[in-house]
């Protein structure tokens, strides 16, 4: 089983989280810990760089949706980019149109300009 690495950058009230590996039930607590830190820092805008994420399960998807909902309540937004086609199809099949997906990091950053 592959691990999930999270590379976190904080920049001018924006958090960019690069995910690498496989997001599975066993790694949800690490992602949730980052979500808690986002809230504690008062950050309401987050970008998920998913270029190197090869797999996501339903537990991890649920964690991502919780982050999305919490950011929305705080007046912010979650933007995703770099999704593998398999992950993008999963999001479509689950009917998660509320997730904002763009092509690349520049487009993601532009969402907050």
Secondary structure by P-SEA (a helix, b strand, c coil): cbbbbbbbbbcccbbbbbbcccccccaaaaaaaaaaaaaaacccbbbbbccccccccaaaaaaaaaaaaaaaaaccbbbbccccaaaaaaaaaaccccccccccaaaaaaaac
